[in-house]
Amino acid sequence: MFDLNAVSDAISLLVSTPSAWFVVPIGLIIGLVFGVLPGLSVPIAMAVFLPFTLYMDFLSAILFLTAIFTGGGFGGSVPAILMNVPGTTAAIATCFDGYPMARQGRHNEALGLALAASTVGTVIGYTLLFILLEPISRFVLQLGAPELFLIAVAGLLLIAALSGKYFWRGILAGAVGLMLGTMGMSSSGVMRGTMGSMYMLDGISTTAAIIGLFAASELFGLARKDYIVADASARQVKLSLIAKGFFGAFKRWGMIFRGGLIGAFVGTVPGVGSTVANLVSYSFARSVSKDPDSFGTGNPDGVIAAESANSSSEGGSMVALLALGIPGGAGTAIMLGAFAMHNVTGGPRFISDNKDIVYAIIGGNLIQALMLAAVGILFLRVAVTIVKVPLRYLLPAITILTVLGSYALSGTMVGPITLTAAAILGLIMKHYNYPAVAMVIGILLGSMMEGNLLRTWQLSRGDLGIFIERPISLTLLVLLVLAVLTPLAMRRLNARLVKQIEKK
């Protein structure tokens, strides 16, 4: 399975490339800063600093960009925990338990947990990439439009898991999200919901919509308070408490490992990415928990499940890039640009002809994850002081940054307008107990679901029997049916047992 000579050459390559270890810490800090600022996503950071990689050797360039990726993956959790504003879309589920922990004065612990989960999640993702690179790349190559459509449908089932007692409201919110996600020019060349505006041809800005839906209602709520943490005695910033949270995460090895596996697997699917991995892992952790009602109230397991998955998905997304030469998302698309700048072509031939470089990239990222732990703790020592800043100063700054960030995403007023509209919608949804996360899932999966359904329709010439003719799609279809029917069967069984007990 392993080419030991290539592994040995990779180690030599890492040792003999000191420039890589100079740019990696810089990349981590850049990623952390861009991850912390809502709206300024990690792909934006990678795009801004891509031209600098032209003056680096190929290995240093890729490690620099992956360091931004890694730092941003964790950086997005900081505002998610402290302000309920996901710094990146991959930190959505981190808000669910991270922010309640912060409101309880456990912000140091929550950030330490997130850092540990991110560090170990990154290690899990790249370790699996190292072990299973070739077999996984062959499996991903077998995923066609029917399979990707069913994977999107599976993502929509998250609505049922995350809506709790407001199931039908969640379904309605998810349906509206699907419609919003398919605005603009369709895969078949038809315009929908653009209202005649050329600026809407690309659809709504997903990141701006997500920040608006999650952040706005919370910012309006915070406007009536003096500090993020109400209790003055709990507004403490201690490195020892952050470290306690960091090492405390290792008592939950099972949760970290499970989230890491889910994230790595979901990350291998092109177009899905860390955002869906974050939500899938959180949903699964809640569904198998002995105390599911504690999720959303400050359960540390929720933070660990979310952060370990979104970080491990980075290693998974590198599968398509290295093995197939196909970008799995915006971040890896920019890395593919770095490949082109250095006259390197990704794909099966790249792996077979340059195993030493592939193993060096993987090994460099494993070391990079350990560096994240050190850099992250020092970064948190500064970032966590937000809890000491009065909200009358903090809220205007957050509002300005989110508006500027949403403008930077598109370069037009579509971003800020989308942010404002989503903010109003989020406020109304919170008032009437409609789950915003259901709408977010719909927005994220709308275009992917529609595009793959259209390609499936074209591939089969209108015969939906294609879903049961292909082994992988048939397996996914069976799993989806079981996922829907099993909870219903369990509820009926429990109801019967309760009746029998009452009769006795």
VEXDREN-2710 file (C-alpha; in Angstrom, 1 decimal):
% VEXDREN-2710
k/r/px/py/pz
1/MET/0.0/0.0/0.0
2/PHE/2.9/2.4/0.8
3/ASP/5.9/3.1/-1.3
4/LEU/8.5/3.3/1.5
5/ASN/11.2/4.8/-0.8
6/ALA/8.7/7.6/-1.7
7/VAL/8.0/8.1/2.0
8/SER/11.7/8.4/2.7
9/ASP/12.2/10.9/-0.2
10/ALA/9.2/12.9/1.2
11/ILE/10.9/13.2/4.6
12/SER/14.1/14.3/2.9
13/LEU/12.2/16.8/0.9
14/LEU/10.5/18.3/3.9
15/VAL/13.8/18.5/5.8
16/SER/15.6/20.2/2.9
17/THR/12.9/22.8/2.3
18/PRO/13.3/25.3/5.2
19/SER/11.2/27.9/3.3
20/ALA/8.1/25.8/3.8
21/TRP/8.4/26.0/7.6
22/PHE/8.8/29.8/7.3
23/VAL/5.6/30.3/5.3
24/VAL/3.4/27.8/7.2
25/PRO/3.1/29.8/10.5
26/ILE/2.4/32.9/8.4
27/GLY/-0.3/31.0/6.5
28/LEU/-1.9/29.8/9.7
29/ILE/-2.1/33.3/11.1
30/ILE/-3.6/34.6/7.9
31/GLY/-6.2/31.8/8.0
32/LEU/-7.0/32.5/11.6
33/VAL/-7.5/36.3/11.0
34/PHE/-9.7/35.8/7.9
35/GLY/-11.6/33.0/9.6
36/VAL/-12.4/35.2/12.6
37/LEU/-13.7/38.1/10.5
38/PRO/-17.3/37.3/9.4
39/GLY/-17.7/37.5/5.7
40/LEU/-14.0/37.3/4.8
41/SER/-14.0/33.6/4.0
42/VAL/-10.9/31.4/3.7
43/PRO/-11.2/31.1/-0.1
44/ILE/-11.0/34.9/-0.2
45/ALA/-7.7/34.8/1.9
46/MET/-6.3/32.1/-0.4
47/ALA/-7.2/34.1/-3.5
48/VAL/-5.6/37.3/-2.1
49/PHE/-2.4/35.6/-1.3
50/LEU/-2.2/33.2/-4.3
51/PRO/0.0/35.6/-6.4
52/PHE/2.7/35.4/-3.6
53/THR/3.1/31.6/-4.2
54/LEU/4.5/32.3/-7.7
55/TYR/7.8/33.2/-6.0
56/MET/7.9/30.0/-3.9
57/ASP/8.8/26.4/-4.8
58/PHE/5.8/24.1/-5.5
59/LEU/5.9/22.4/-2.1
60/SER/6.1/25.6/-0.1
61/ALA/3.3/27.1/-2.2
62/ILE/0.9/24.3/-1.5
63/LEU/1.8/24.1/2.2
64/PHE/1.3/27.9/2.5
65/LEU/-2.2/27.7/1.0
66/THR/-3.2/24.6/3.0
67/ALA/-2.0/26.5/6.1
68/ILE/-4.4/29.3/5.3
69/PHE/-7.1/26.6/4.8
70/THR/-6.2/24.9/8.2
71/GLY/-6.1/28.2/10.1
72/GLY/-9.3/29.4/8.6
73/GLY/-11.1/26.1/9.4
74/PHE/-10.5/26.8/13.1
75/GLY/-10.6/30.6/13.0
76/GLY/-14.3/30.5/12.0
77/SER/-15.2/28.9/15.3
78/VAL/-14.0/31.9/17.4
79/PRO/-16.8/34.3/16.5
80/ALA/-19.2/31.3/16.3
81/ILE/-18.6/30.6/20.0
82/LEU/-18.2/34.1/21.3
83/MET/-20.9/35.9/19.2
84/ASN/-23.0/33.3/17.5
85/VAL/-21.7/34.6/14.2
86/PRO/-20.1/31.8/12.1
87/GLY/-16.8/33.3/10.8
88/THR/-17.0/30.8/8.0
89/THR/-19.9/28.7/6.7
90/ALA/-18.1/25.6/8.0
91/ALA/-18.7/26.8/11.6
92/ILE/-22.5/26.9/11.5
93/ALA/-23.0/23.9/13.8
94/THR/-20.3/25.2/16.1
95/CYS/-22.7/28.0/17.1
96/PHE/-25.3/25.6/18.4
97/ASP/-23.5/24.6/21.6
98/GLY/-20.4/26.9/21.5
99/TYR/-22.4/30.1/21.9
100/PRO/-24.5/28.8/24.8
101/MET/-21.3/27.8/26.5
102/ALA/-19.9/31.3/26.1
103/ARG/-23.1/32.8/27.5
104/GLN/-22.6/30.6/30.6
105/GLY/-19.1/32.0/31.0
106/ARG/-17.5/28.8/29.6
107/HIS/-16.0/30.6/26.6
108/ASN/-12.4/29.6/27.5
109/GLU/-13.3/26.0/27.7
110/ALA/-15.4/26.0/24.5
111/LEU/-12.5/27.6/22.5
112/GLY/-10.0/25.1/23.9
113/LEU/-12.4/22.2/23.0
114/ALA/-12.7/23.6/19.4
115/LEU/-9.0/24.0/19.0
116/ALA/-8.3/20.4/20.2
117/ALA/-11.0/19.0/17.9
118/SER/-9.7/21.0/14.9
119/THR/-6.2/19.9/15.5
120/VAL/-7.0/16.2/15.9
121/GLY/-9.6/16.4/13.1
122/THR/-7.0/17.7/10.7
123/VAL/-4.6/14.9/11.7
124/ILE/-7.3/12.3/11.1
125/GLY/-8.2/13.8/7.7
126/TYR/-4.6/13.7/6.4
127/THR/-3.8/10.4/8.0
128/LEU/-6.7/8.8/6.2
129/LEU/-5.6/10.6/3.0
130/PHE/-2.2/9.0/3.5
131/ILE/-3.5/5.5/4.0
132/LEU/-6.4/5.4/1.6
133/LEU/-5.5/7.9/-1.1
134/GLU/-5.5/5.5/-4.1
135/PRO/-8.6/3.4/-3.1
136/ILE/-10.7/6.5/-2.2
137/SER/-9.8/8.2/-5.4
138/ARG/-11.0/5.2/-7.4
139/PHE/-14.3/5.2/-5.4
140/VAL/-14.9/9.0/-5.8
141/LEU/-14.4/8.5/-9.6
142/GLN/-17.4/6.1/-9.6
143/LEU/-19.7/8.8/-8.2
144/GLY/-21.9/10.2/-11.0
145/ALA/-24.8/12.6/-11.1
146/PRO/-27.3/10.1/-9.6
147/GLU/-25.1/9.4/-6.6
148/LEU/-24.4/13.1/-6.0
149/PHE/-28.1/13.8/-6.2
150/LEU/-28.9/11.2/-3.6
151/ILE/-26.1/12.5/-1.4
152/ALA/-27.8/16.0/-1.6
153/VAL/-31.1/14.4/-0.6
154/ALA/-29.4/12.8/2.4
155/GLY/-28.2/16.2/3.4
156/LEU/-31.8/17.4/3.3
157/LEU/-32.7/14.7/5.8
158/LEU/-30.6/16.8/8.2
159/ILE/-33.6/19.1/8.4
160/ALA/-35.5/16.3/10.2
161/ALA/-32.7/15.7/12.6
162/LEU/-32.0/19.3/13.5
163/SER/-35.5/20.7/13.6
164/GLY/-36.5/19.0/16.8
165/LYS/-40.1/19.5/17.8
166/TYR/-40.6/22.0/15.0
167/PHE/-40.3/19.4/12.3
168/TRP/-42.8/20.7/9.8
169/ARG/-41.6/24.3/10.3
170/GLY/-38.2/22.9/9.5
171/ILE/-39.4/21.3/6.3
172/LEU/-41.1/24.5/5.2
173/ALA/-37.9/26.5/6.0
174/GLY/-35.8/23.9/4.1
175/ALA/-38.2/24.2/1.0
176/VAL/-37.8/28.0/1.0
177/GLY/-34.0/27.5/1.3
178/LEU/-34.1/25.2/-1.7
179/MET/-35.9/27.9/-3.8
180/LEU/-33.4/30.6/-2.7
181/GLY/-30.5/28.3/-3.5
182/THR/-31.8/27.8/-7.1
183/MET/-32.2/31.5/-7.9
184/GLY/-30.3/32.8/-10.9
185/MET/-29.3/31.0/-14.0
186/SER/-30.1/27.3/-13.9
187/SER/-28.0/24.5/-15.2
188/SER/-30.4/24.3/-18.3
189/GLY/-30.0/28.0/-19.0
190/VAL/-33.3/29.2/-17.5
191/MET/-33.4/32.4/-15.3
192/ARG/-35.4/32.1/-12.0
193/GLY/-36.1/34.7/-9.4
194/THR/-33.8/37.3/-10.7
195/MET/-36.5/40.0/-10.9
196/GLY/-34.9/41.2/-14.2
197/SER/-31.6/42.1/-12.4
198/MET/-28.3/41.0/-14.1
199/TYR/-26.6/41.0/-10.7
200/MET/-28.8/38.1/-9.7
201/LEU/-27.7/35.8/-12.5
202/ASP/-25.3/34.0/-10.2
203/GLY/-27.9/33.7/-7.5
204/ILE/-27.7/35.0/-4.0
205/SER/-24.5/35.1/-2.0
206/THR/-24.6/32.0/0.1
207/THR/-22.1/33.2/2.7
208/ALA/-23.9/36.6/3.1
209/ALA/-27.2/34.8/3.5
210/ILE/-25.9/32.5/6.1
211/ILE/-24.3/35.2/8.1
212/GLY/-27.5/37.3/7.9
213/LEU/-29.7/34.4/9.0
214/PHE/-27.5/33.4/12.0
215/ALA/-26.0/36.7/13.1
216/ALA/-28.7/39.2/12.7
217/SER/-31.2/37.9/15.2
218/GLU/-28.5/37.4/17.8
219/LEU/-27.1/40.9/17.2
220/PHE/-30.5/42.4/17.8
221/GLY/-30.8/40.4/21.0
222/LEU/-27.4/41.5/22.2
223/ALA/-28.2/45.2/21.5
224/ARG/-30.2/45.1/24.8
225/LYS/-27.3/43.8/26.8
226/ASP/-24.1/45.3/28.1
227/TYR/-21.7/42.4/27.6
228/ILE/-21.7/39.0/25.8
229/VAL/-21.2/37.3/29.1
230/ALA/-23.7/38.8/31.6
231/ASP/-22.0/37.6/34.8
232/ALA/-19.0/39.9/35.5
233/SER/-17.2/37.2/37.5
234/ALA/-17.4/34.9/34.4
235/ARG/-15.8/37.4/32.1
236/GLN/-12.3/36.1/32.7
237/VAL/-9.6/35.4/30.2
238/LYS/-7.3/32.7/31.3
239/LEU/-4.8/30.7/29.3
240/SER/-5.0/28.0/31.9
241/LEU/-8.8/27.6/31.3
242/ILE/-8.2/27.5/27.5
243/ALA/-5.6/24.8/28.0
244/LYS/-7.9/22.9/30.4
245/GLY/-10.6/22.9/27.6
246/PHE/-8.0/21.8/25.1
247/PHE/-6.8/18.8/27.1
248/GLY/-10.3/18.1/28.3
249/ALA/-11.3/17.3/24.7
250/PHE/-9.0/14.3/24.7
251/LYS/-11.3/12.7/27.3
252/ARG/-13.8/12.5/24.5
253/TRP/-11.7/10.5/22.0
254/GLY/-14.6/8.6/20.5
255/MET/-16.5/11.8/19.7
256/ILE/-13.4/13.4/18.0
257/PHE/-12.6/10.2/16.1
258/ARG/-16.1/9.8/14.9
259/GLY/-16.4/13.4/13.8
260/GLY/-13.1/13.1/12.0
261/LEU/-14.2/10.1/10.1
262/ILE/-17.5/11.7/9.1
263/GLY/-15.7/14.9/8.0
264/ALA/-13.0/13.0/6.0
265/PHE/-15.6/10.9/4.2
266/VAL/-18.0/13.8/3.4
267/GLY/-15.1/16.0/2.3
268/THR/-14.1/13.5/-0.5
269/VAL/-17.4/14.2/-2.3
270/PRO/-16.9/17.1/-4.8
271/GLY/-19.1/20.1/-4.1
272/VAL/-20.2/19.0/-0.6
273/GLY/-17.4/20.4/1.6
274/SER/-16.8/21.2/5.2
275/THR/-20.1/23.1/5.7
276/VAL/-22.2/19.9/5.1
277/ALA/-19.6/17.8/7.0
278/ASN/-20.0/20.2/10.0
279/LEU/-23.8/19.7/10.0
280/VAL/-23.8/16.0/9.3
281/SER/-21.4/15.3/12.2
282/TYR/-23.3/17.4/14.6
283/SER/-26.6/15.8/13.6
284/PHE/-25.2/12.3/14.0
285/ALA/-23.7/13.1/17.4
286/ARG/-27.1/14.4/18.6
287/SER/-29.0/11.4/17.2
288/VAL/-26.8/8.8/18.9
289/SER/-26.4/10.7/22.2
290/LYS/-28.0/9.4/25.4
291/ASP/-29.1/12.9/26.1
292/PRO/-30.0/14.6/22.8
293/ASP/-32.0/17.3/24.5
294/SER/-28.8/18.7/26.0
295/PHE/-27.5/19.6/22.5
296/GLY/-28.1/23.3/21.8
297/THR/-27.8/24.2/25.5
298/GLY/-24.0/24.1/25.8
299/ASN/-23.0/20.4/25.4
300/PRO/-19.2/20.2/24.8
301/ASP/-19.8/17.1/22.5
302/GLY/-21.6/19.4/20.1
303/VAL/-18.6/21.7/19.7
304/ILE/-16.2/18.7/19.3
305/ALA/-18.4/16.9/16.8
306/ALA/-18.7/20.0/14.6
307/GLU/-15.1/21.2/14.7
308/SER/-13.5/17.8/14.3
309/ALA/-15.6/17.2/11.1
310/ASN/-15.0/20.5/9.4
311/SER/-11.3/20.2/9.9
312/SER/-10.9/16.6/8.8
313/SER/-12.9/17.4/5.7
314/GLU/-9.9/19.4/4.5
315/GLY/-7.9/16.1/4.1
316/GLY/-10.9/14.6/2.3
317/SER/-11.2/17.4/-0.1
318/MET/-7.6/17.0/-1.1
319/VAL/-8.4/13.5/-2.5
320/ALA/-10.2/14.9/-5.5
321/LEU/-7.4/17.5/-6.1
322/LEU/-4.4/15.2/-5.8
323/ALA/-5.9/12.0/-7.2
324/LEU/-8.3/13.4/-9.9
325/GLY/-7.1/17.0/-10.5
326/ILE/-10.7/18.1/-9.7
327/PRO/-11.3/20.8/-7.1
328/GLY/-13.8/19.7/-4.4
329/GLY/-14.6/23.2/-3.4
330/ALA/-13.6/26.9/-3.6
331/GLY/-10.4/26.4/-1.5
332/THR/-9.1/23.5/-3.5
333/ALA/-10.0/25.3/-6.8
334/ILE/-7.6/28.0/-5.7
335/MET/-5.0/25.4/-4.9
336/LEU/-5.5/24.0/-8.4
337/GLY/-4.6/27.5/-9.6
338/ALA/-1.3/27.2/-7.7
339/PHE/-0.7/23.9/-9.5
340/ALA/-1.2/25.6/-12.9
341/MET/1.1/28.5/-11.9
342/HIS/3.9/26.0/-11.2
343/ASN/3.1/24.0/-14.4
344/VAL/1.9/21.0/-12.4
345/THR/-1.2/18.9/-13.4
346/GLY/-3.1/17.0/-10.7
347/GLY/-4.6/13.6/-11.3
348/PRO/-3.6/9.9/-11.3
349/ARG/-0.4/10.5/-13.2
350/PHE/0.7/13.2/-10.8
351/ILE/0.4/10.7/-7.9
352/SER/2.2/7.9/-9.7
353/ASP/5.0/10.2/-11.0
354/ASN/5.4/12.3/-7.9
355/LYS/4.7/10.2/-4.9
356/ASP/7.4/11.8/-2.9
357/ILE/5.8/15.3/-3.3
358/VAL/2.3/13.9/-2.5
359/TYR/3.6/12.3/0.7
360/ALA/5.5/15.5/1.5
361/ILE/2.3/17.5/1.2
362/ILE/0.4/15.1/3.4
363/GLY/3.3/14.9/6.0
364/GLY/3.7/18.7/5.9
365/ASN/0.0/19.1/6.7
366/LEU/0.3/16.6/9.6
367/ILE/3.0/18.8/11.1
368/GLN/1.0/21.8/10.3
369/ALA/-1.9/20.6/12.4
370/LEU/0.5/20.4/15.5
371/MET/1.7/23.9/14.7
372/LEU/-2.0/25.0/14.7
373/ALA/-2.3/23.9/18.3
374/ALA/0.6/26.1/19.4
375/VAL/-0.3/29.1/17.3
376/GLY/-4.0/28.7/18.0
377/ILE/-3.6/28.9/21.8
378/LEU/-1.6/32.1/21.6
379/PHE/-4.1/33.5/19.1
380/LEU/-7.0/32.6/21.4
381/ARG/-5.4/34.4/24.3
382/VAL/-5.9/37.6/22.4
383/ALA/-9.2/36.8/20.6
384/VAL/-11.1/35.8/23.8
385/THR/-10.7/39.3/25.2
386/ILE/-13.8/40.1/23.2
387/VAL/-15.9/39.1/26.2
388/LYS/-14.4/42.1/28.1
389/VAL/-15.4/44.6/25.4
390/PRO/-18.7/46.4/26.0
391/LEU/-21.3/45.6/23.4
392/ARG/-22.0/49.2/22.6
393/TYR/-18.5/49.3/21.0
394/LEU/-18.4/45.7/19.7
395/LEU/-21.7/45.5/17.9
396/PRO/-21.0/48.5/15.5
397/ALA/-17.6/47.0/14.6
398/ILE/-19.2/43.5/13.9
399/THR/-21.9/45.1/11.8
400/ILE/-19.4/47.1/9.7
401/LEU/-17.1/44.0/9.2
402/THR/-20.0/41.8/8.1
403/VAL/-21.3/44.4/5.6
404/LEU/-17.8/45.0/4.2
405/GLY/-17.2/41.2/4.1
406/SER/-20.4/40.6/2.2
407/TYR/-19.5/43.3/-0.3
408/ALA/-16.0/41.8/-0.8
409/LEU/-17.6/38.5/-1.7
410/SER/-19.3/39.8/-4.9
411/GLY/-17.8/43.3/-5.4
412/THR/-21.4/44.6/-5.8
413/MET/-24.2/45.6/-3.5
414/VAL/-25.8/42.2/-4.0
415/GLY/-23.8/41.0/-0.9
416/PRO/-24.9/43.7/1.5
417/ILE/-28.5/43.6/0.2
418/THR/-28.6/39.8/0.6
419/LEU/-27.1/40.2/4.1
420/THR/-29.8/42.7/5.1
421/ALA/-32.7/40.7/3.7
422/ALA/-31.5/37.5/5.3
423/ALA/-31.1/39.4/8.6
424/ILE/-34.7/40.5/8.6
425/LEU/-35.8/37.0/7.6
426/GLY/-33.7/35.5/10.3
427/LEU/-35.3/37.8/12.9
428/ILE/-38.8/36.8/11.8
429/MET/-37.9/33.1/11.8
430/LYS/-36.5/33.3/15.3
431/HIS/-39.6/35.0/16.5
432/TYR/-41.9/32.4/15.1
433/ASN/-39.6/29.4/15.9
434/TYR/-38.7/28.5/12.4
435/PRO/-35.2/26.8/12.4
436/ALA/-32.7/28.9/10.4
437/VAL/-30.4/25.9/10.0
438/ALA/-33.1/24.1/7.9
439/MET/-33.1/27.1/5.5
440/VAL/-29.3/27.1/5.4
441/ILE/-29.2/23.4/4.4
442/GLY/-31.7/24.1/1.6
443/ILE/-29.6/27.1/0.3
444/LEU/-26.4/25.1/0.4
445/LEU/-27.7/22.0/-1.4
446/GLY/-30.2/23.7/-3.8
447/SER/-28.0/24.2/-6.8
448/MET/-26.1/21.0/-6.3
449/MET/-29.3/19.0/-6.1
450/GLU/-30.8/20.6/-9.1
451/GLY/-27.7/20.3/-11.3
452/ASN/-27.2/16.7/-10.6
453/LEU/-30.9/15.8/-11.0
454/LEU/-30.8/17.5/-14.5
455/ARG/-27.6/15.6/-15.5
456/THR/-29.2/12.4/-14.2
457/TRP/-32.3/13.1/-16.3
458/GLN/-30.2/13.8/-19.4
459/LEU/-28.0/10.7/-18.8
460/SER/-31.0/8.4/-18.5
461/ARG/-33.2/10.2/-21.1
462/GLY/-35.9/10.6/-18.5
463/ASP/-35.8/7.1/-17.1
464/LEU/-35.5/7.4/-13.3
465/GLY/-34.9/3.7/-13.1
466/ILE/-31.2/4.7/-13.4
467/PHE/-31.2/5.0/-9.6
468/ILE/-31.8/1.3/-9.1
469/GLU/-29.6/0.2/-12.0
470/ARG/-26.3/1.5/-10.5
471/PRO/-24.9/-0.3/-7.5
472/ILE/-23.8/2.7/-5.5
473/SER/-27.0/4.7/-6.1
474/LEU/-29.1/1.7/-5.2
475/THR/-27.2/1.3/-2.0
476/LEU/-27.6/5.0/-1.2
477/LEU/-31.3/4.7/-2.0
478/VAL/-31.8/1.8/0.4
479/LEU/-29.9/3.7/3.1
480/LEU/-32.1/6.7/2.6
481/VAL/-35.3/4.7/2.9
482/LEU/-34.0/3.0/6.1
483/ALA/-33.0/6.4/7.5
484/VAL/-36.6/7.7/7.0
485/LEU/-38.5/4.5/8.1
486/THR/-36.3/3.5/11.1
487/PRO/-37.2/6.5/13.3
488/LEU/-40.9/6.1/12.4
489/ALA/-40.8/2.4/13.3
490/MET/-39.0/3.2/16.6
491/ARG/-41.6/5.8/17.6
492/ARG/-44.5/3.3/16.9
493/LEU/-42.7/0.6/18.9
494/ASN/-42.1/2.9/21.8
495/ALA/-45.7/4.0/21.7
496/ARG/-46.9/0.4/21.9
497/LEU/-44.5/-0.4/24.8
498/VAL/-45.9/2.6/26.7
499/LYS/-49.5/1.5/26.2
500/GLN/-48.6/-2.0/27.3
501/ILE/-46.9/-0.7/30.4
502/GLU/-49.9/1.6/31.2
503/LYS/-52.3/-1.3/30.8
504/LYS/-50.3/-3.4/33.3
END
